[in-house]
């Protein structure tokens, strides 16, 4: 086994912890419900201590977390989950307990930036420098790599809350985002599908009118990001994207919405190679946490 790293995919519903070096070198994995910060972090620390006793020391730990988070080293709230609506997790400190327990570098970022990093290192975006990863499920989030580095700024990208054109005559659904109503997430996440159509998204048949509308909204979001960031590849993950009929619809709709403005063969001829599912499947999040650990150890 290579140098060992610890990774935490910190989700609002569950934490997934792993020890290893990459997708082909995973030595241990565990998952448990996200309860209180103290209880959940204690379970993660206990898992890593058990694995260190069995496998040897960890070189670093990475955390890809639900958010919003503060990923800015030097900030007073660095390593915290900040303004989350999840009860009990507002301003929860994630990084300090891990550093105190293990005394190793801790990489910290959003779960989607972590997934983007994993796809760049091991998955569908290998060999590229600038990519976008979008997850579409209970929420919508996006991560970006620019020159191979996760994108940060004032905080981090919040791609799920960009505002989309919304034809209320064609789609009178008002949206379900508590902050913005009909933003990208409010129109196109899993709960929006369920509320608009009166049943869970996964129960809608493949030929249901829900899917062309969903593909349209996802495409509008992607066009904004393509025009803003000019990524070399777009990776779409999350539970909603498990519907196989969505990819062909989106790959056709994005060029239609762009209407010839972006003159790249990736748009005009090879959209099926440009807008793709995760190469790592559902493991992109936890492997992204390992990638954050590796980057922290190498810093």
Secondary structure, DSSP 8 states (H G I E B T S, - for coil): --S-EEEEEE-SSEEEEEEEEETTEEEEEEEEE---HHHHHHHHHHHHHHHHHHH---SEEEEEE-SSB---TTSTTTTEE-S--STT-TTEE-HHHHHHHH-SEEEEEEHHHHHHHHHHHHSTTTT-S-EEEEEESSSEEEEEEETTEE-BSSSB--GGG-B----TTT------BTTTBSBHHHHHSHHHHHHHHTS-GGGS-TTSHHHHHHHHHHHHHHHHHHHHH--SEEEEESSGGG-THHHHHHHHHHHHHHTT-S--HHHHT-HHHHEEE-TTGGGHHHHHHHHHHHHHHH-
